[in-house]
Amino acid sequence: MAIEHVLQEKFVDLQPFNPPESPDQETDALTPRKNPLIEKWLGQLAEKGLFGRPYVKDYLYGLKRRNCRPSTIRSYGSTLLLFLSYLKERGRVSLETTTREDLSSFIE
C-alpha cells in the first residue's frame, strides 16, 4: 500500500469547510454576544440615571467570560444597582468621587 493511497483514504469522507456567508457583525473575538441578563441590569442603570455603566458592563461581562453562574451575575448586578443608587442618593456623580466612608456606610 502506497503512502498516497493511505492519505487519500483518510480524507475521502471529510466535508469541505464552508464558512458562514455573513458573519455576525455585532460580535467578534473581543466583543461578547449580548447577554439578556446583563443587558437587563444595564437597562435598569440607564432607567434610573445611574453612572458607571461602562464599568458595570465590563465587570458583568467579565464574570460571564469566567463562566460564573447566572445566579452569581444576577446577585452581583443587583448589589451593584443598589450600591450605585446609594451613591447617587449621597450626591456622588462618578465612581472616582466615591470615598471609603461611602463604601463602609453602604455595607453597614
VOGU-3710 file (C-alpha; in Angstrom, 3 decimals, decimal comma):
1> maiehvlqek> 0,000/0,000/0,000  1,491/3,326/-1,069  1,539/6,382/1,193  -0,505/8,411/-1,315  -3,242/5,789/-1,212  -3,457/5,878/2,598  -3,609/9,670/2,699  -6,404/9,758/0,127  -8,434/7,150/2,005  -8,145/9,178/5,185
11> fvdlqpfnpp> -9,766/12,295/3,716  -12,381/10,843/1,366  -15,376/11,281/3,714  -14,499/14,725/5,088  -16,716/17,605/4,065  -15,127/20,867/2,926  -15,078/23,835/5,290  -17,822/26,300/4,420  -17,595/29,492/6,484  -20,816/31,438/7,060
21> espdqetdal> -21,625/33,878/4,287  -22,330/36,810/6,576  -20,638/36,679/9,963  -22,376/38,217/12,937  -21,424/41,901/12,810  -22,234/42,572/16,473  -19,712/40,131/17,873  -16,117/39,202/17,321  -13,367/37,772/19,497  -13,200/40,952/21,578
31> tprknpliek> -16,895/41,803/21,726  -19,009/39,193/23,518  -22,522/38,326/22,442  -25,116/40,319/24,311  -26,403/38,526/27,366  -30,071/39,223/28,229  -29,426/39,075/31,972  -26,553/41,558/31,805  -28,413/43,816/29,392  -31,329/43,859/31,874
41> wlgqlaekgl> -29,062/45,276/34,600  -27,529/47,787/32,202  -31,021/48,886/31,159  -32,003/49,418/34,776  -28,899/51,562/35,303  -29,946/53,736/32,375  -33,587/53,940/33,559  -32,528/55,152/36,988  -29,975/57,592/35,571  -27,079/55,986/37,407
51> fgrpyvkdyl> -23,434/56,488/36,497  -20,781/53,813/35,963  -22,439/51,886/33,136  -19,168/51,090/31,280  -17,585/49,773/34,482  -20,598/47,646/35,341  -20,779/46,301/31,794  -17,096/45,321/31,794  -17,403/43,735/35,217  -20,540/41,691/34,495
61> yglkrrncrp> -19,297/40,501/31,097  -16,007/39,609/32,813  -17,980/37,397/35,182  -19,646/35,753/32,196  -16,296/35,169/30,477  -15,095/33,451/33,658  -18,133/31,144/33,454  -19,831/32,427/36,586  -23,331/31,107/37,099  -26,306/33,265/36,086
71> stirsygstl> -27,333/33,423/39,749  -23,934/34,937/40,602  -24,234/37,519/37,834  -27,804/38,290/38,960  -26,704/38,731/42,569  -23,719/40,935/41,712  -25,807/43,000/39,281  -28,436/43,559/41,947  -25,828/44,598/44,509  -24,161/46,981/42,057
81> llflsylker> -27,524/48,557/41,265  -28,197/49,089/44,973  -24,704/50,480/45,552  -24,860/52,920/42,641  -28,352/54,045/43,724  -26,983/54,617/47,218  -24,078/56,671/45,856  -26,470/58,779/43,792  -28,560/59,469/46,926  -25,392/60,617/48,687
91> grvsletttr> -24,701/63,104/45,897  -21,893/61,268/44,139  -21,672/61,847/40,410  -18,981/59,320/39,464  -17,138/56,337/40,849  -13,991/58,440/41,079  -15,615/60,619/43,761  -16,538/57,617/45,928  -14,828/57,530/49,328  -14,109/54,824/51,880
101> edlssfie> -16,825/56,301/54,057  -19,354/55,779/51,243  -18,390/52,150/50,964  -18,378/51,452/54,707  -21,703/53,173/55,280  -23,237/51,150/52,421  -22,009/47,898/53,961  -23,371/48,753/57,431
//
